[in-house]
Amino acid sequence: MAAALALARRGHDVTLLEAFAEPRPVGSGLLLQPTGLAALRALGLDEAILTAGARVDRLQGRDTRGRQVMDLDYADWRPGAHGVGIHRAVLFDTLHEQLAPAGVTLVTGARIQSIETFANPVLRAEDGRTFGPFDLAIIGDGSASALRRQVRPRARAPVYPWGAIWVNATDPEGQFSGALRQVYHRAEVMAGVLPVGRGPEGGPQQVSMFWSLPVADFDSFLAGSFDHWRTERLRALWPEAARLLEGQSGWQGFSRAIYRDVSVGRWNRAACTLIGDAAHGTSPQLGQGANLALVDAVELAAHLDGHRRPVAIAVSGWQASRRRHTALYQTVSKALTPLFQARGEVWPTLRDLFFTPMSRWPGLKQLGVLLLTGTLRLGRFPPATRP
Ligand SMILES: Cc1cc2nc3c(=O)[nH]c(=O)nc-3n(C[C@H](O)[C@H](O)[C@H](O)COP(=O)(O)OP(=O)(O)OC[C@H]3O[C@@H](n4cnc5c(N)ncnc54)[C@H](O)[C@@H]3O)c2cc1C
């Protein structure tokens, strides 16, 4: 939606083909970083997001022995800097509402199954309808992309062995406001609470809560007793977080999340390009995926502006520039995820050795803050998305 909007605003004729019959958001909450907020500013949507979301000033992680493993403050990057926790439905609605006024033609219920031609792309939906030819097809069908291997046959996207379950809860007194908080028991258990502001219908302040799990254990975990988990496991780990779920009687509202490590080499084939998670999905450990995707969208539109060369060449220039950002986060996310989601003693010991000094020593702290804010990039951000 962000790419469609950015391109339509620059005068392109845009058709957005969406698989859902009714547009709807997936998942529960997201942390928008200064990079994602800069991309939303370029779309004129940052104020709306700030008003609806929850300001996040720091990231704090502690273990069950009460040791502070991580304590990173956005203000250490720049005074006044912050992230914004946002309900996915609110981000979705904010973008969606802008599509029609910007002149985007939205076609729902169009699950694209194949790309018939790559130079002037023609796309075929599973119900047999065809769309195109277009000058450019931007394939943003997420980390589980069904179209990725048609664009790049050697692409790989293995599912990471650990995932998480998520739920939204209300936090009317704002007990969890201001920070993304995490609690770890070794690397086998990780719980987190992210303030996300108001839901799409308004109402009290909400938080997104997550609990990490091996993907192989999802079914047995969710077949087990909710009350036992909340009162025995969550309460023992984090009593305040367990209280957020006091009014809840079962697993309703929980969603499962799995992650993929996407590797595709080049993102495009002729005038078809991958974007967002379809091109560079990773584990959400660093909370960057949606931010990278928003920056992709705005920078792509800027690259295509007034371009007189073939579209594939403009797309290659955009890709080369974006890789200086996305490749760093893919590599670091891949390296760091086992420190938070793995069995045994080795990984959490490494995590504590790495992150505890990172939160305290000036040089290392700066690196941690660059990682957190999403601003680690080789070279400068272009003006369109400079945070
Ligand atoms: C548990 C979890 C927590 C996360 N937390 C954060 C966070 O805090 N911060 C952050 O920045 N990121 C976070 N992420 C990552 C973030 O959700 C993704 O990076 C982001 O949603 C990617 O956006 P996208 O548009 O590329 O793909 P998606 O959001 O997956 O959107 C894909 C779209 O394509 C449509 N589609 C799919 N297949 C087809 C088809 N064949 N034809 C037509 N349409 C199709 C779908 O309906 C959907 O609308 C998290 C991810 C997970 C799993």
The ligand as an SDF file (V2000), in Angstrom:
LIG
                    3D

 53 58  0  0  0  0  0  0  0  0999 V2000
    5.7870  -11.5610   15.1030 C   0  0  0  0  0  0  0  0  0  0  0  0
    6.2320  -10.4610   14.2220 C   0  0  0  0  0  0  0  0  0  0  0  0
    6.5470   -9.2250   14.7690 C   0  0  0  0  0  0  0  0  0  0  0  0
    7.0020   -8.1870   13.9670 C   0  0  0  0  0  0  0  0  0  0  0  0
    7.3330   -7.0010   14.5340 N   0  0  0  0  0  0  0  0  0  0  0  0
    7.8000   -6.0040   13.7700 C   0  0  0  0  0  0  0  0  0  0  0  0
    8.1180   -4.7350   14.3300 C   0  0  0  0  0  0  0  0  0  0  0  0
    7.9800   -4.4860   15.5460 O   0  0  0  0  0  0  0  0  0  0  0  0
    8.6010   -3.7630   13.4970 N   0  0  0  0  0  0  0  0  0  0  0  0
    8.7550   -4.0060   12.1570 C   0  0  0  0  0  0  0  0  0  0  0  0
    9.1930   -3.0870   11.4500 O   0  0  0  0  0  0  0  0  0  0  0  0
    8.4430   -5.1880   11.6030 N   0  0  0  0  0  0  0  0  0  0  0  0
    7.9760   -6.1970   12.3710 C   0  0  0  0  0  0  0  0  0  0  0  0
    7.6560   -7.3800   11.8050 N   0  0  0  0  0  0  0  0  0  0  0  0
    7.8910   -7.5860   10.3630 C   0  0  0  0  0  0  0  0  0  0  0  0
    6.7600   -6.9910    9.5360 C   0  0  0  0  0  0  0  0  0  0  0  0
    5.5170   -7.5300    9.8960 O   0  0  0  0  0  0  0  0  0  0  0  0
    7.0300   -7.2760    8.0570 C   0  0  0  0  0  0  0  0  0  0  0  0
    8.3610   -6.9840    7.7700 O   0  0  0  0  0  0  0  0  0  0  0  0
    6.1200   -6.4260    7.1750 C   0  0  0  0  0  0  0  0  0  0  0  0
    4.7670   -6.7150    7.4150 O   0  0  0  0  0  0  0  0  0  0  0  0
    6.4620   -6.6860    5.7090 C   0  0  0  0  0  0  0  0  0  0  0  0
    5.5830   -5.9890    4.8960 O   0  0  0  0  0  0  0  0  0  0  0  0
    5.2700   -6.4860    3.4300 P   0  0  0  0  0  0  0  0  0  0  0  0
    4.3290   -5.4680    2.8780 O   0  0  0  0  0  0  0  0  0  0  0  0
    6.5270   -6.7850    2.7160 O   0  0  0  0  0  0  0  0  0  0  0  0
    4.5120   -7.8830    3.5670 O   0  0  0  0  0  0  0  0  0  0  0  0
    3.1550   -8.2500    4.3170 P   0  0  0  0  0  0  0  0  0  0  0  0
    2.8770   -7.3230    5.4470 O   0  0  0  0  0  0  0  0  0  0  0  0
    3.2390   -9.7130    4.6090 O   0  0  0  0  0  0  0  0  0  0  0  0
    2.0050   -8.0140    3.2240 O   0  0  0  0  0  0  0  0  0  0  0  0
    1.8560   -8.8710    2.1150 C   0  0  0  0  0  0  0  0  0  0  0  0
    0.5580   -8.5000    1.4040 C   0  0  0  0  0  0  0  0  0  0  0  0
    0.4900   -9.2290    0.1840 O   0  0  0  0  0  0  0  0  0  0  0  0
   -0.8040   -9.8410    0.0720 C   0  0  0  0  0  0  0  0  0  0  0  0
   -0.6200  -11.0570   -0.7270 N   0  0  0  0  0  0  0  0  0  0  0  0
    0.0180  -12.1960   -0.3620 C   0  0  0  0  0  0  0  0  0  0  0  0
    0.0460  -13.0710   -1.3740 N   0  0  0  0  0  0  0  0  0  0  0  0
   -0.5720  -12.4710   -2.4140 C   0  0  0  0  0  0  0  0  0  0  0  0
   -0.8510  -12.8740   -3.7690 C   0  0  0  0  0  0  0  0  0  0  0  0
   -0.4690  -14.0690   -4.2360 N   0  0  0  0  0  0  0  0  0  0  0  0
   -1.5260  -12.0130   -4.5670 N   0  0  0  0  0  0  0  0  0  0  0  0
   -1.9120  -10.7910   -4.1080 C   0  0  0  0  0  0  0  0  0  0  0  0
   -1.6680  -10.3650   -2.8430 N   0  0  0  0  0  0  0  0  0  0  0  0
   -1.0050  -11.1900   -2.0200 C   0  0  0  0  0  0  0  0  0  0  0  0
   -1.2170  -10.1060    1.5120 C   0  0  0  0  0  0  0  0  0  0  0  0
   -2.6230  -10.2660    1.5880 O   0  0  0  0  0  0  0  0  0  0  0  0
   -0.7030   -8.8450    2.2040 C   0  0  0  0  0  0  0  0  0  0  0  0
   -1.6110   -7.7850    2.1090 O   0  0  0  0  0  0  0  0  0  0  0  0
    7.1640   -8.4140   12.5830 C   0  0  0  0  0  0  0  0  0  0  0  0
    6.8340   -9.6470   12.0230 C   0  0  0  0  0  0  0  0  0  0  0  0
    6.3680  -10.6670   12.8290 C   0  0  0  0  0  0  0  0  0  0  0  0
    6.0310  -12.0010   12.2100 C   0  0  0  0  0  0  0  0  0  0  0  0
  1  2  1  0
  2  3  1  0
  2 52  2  0
  3  4  2  0
  4  5  1  0
  4 50  1  0
  5  6  2  0
  6  7  1  0
  6 13  1  0
  7  8  2  0
  7  9  1  0
  9 10  1  0
 10 11  2  0
 10 12  1  0
 12 13  2  0
 13 14  1  0
 14 15  1  0
 14 50  1  0
 15 16  1  0
 16 17  1  0
 16 18  1  0
 18 19  1  0
 18 20  1  0
 20 21  1  0
 20 22  1  0
 22 23  1  0
 23 24  1  0
 24 25  2  0
 24 26  1  0
 24 27  1  0
 27 28  1  0
 28 29  2  0
 28 30  1  0
 28 31  1  0
 31 32  1  0
 32 33  1  0
 33 34  1  0
 33 48  1  0
 34 35  1  0
 35 36  1  0
 35 46  1  0
 36 37  1  0
 36 45  1  0
 37 38  2  0
 38 39  1  0
 39 40  1  0
 39 45  2  0
 40 41  1  0
 40 42  2  0
 42 43  1  0
 43 44  2  0
 44 45  1  0
 46 47  1  0
 46 48  1  0
 48 49  1  0
 50 51  2  0
 51 52  1  0
 52 53  1  0
M  END
$$$$
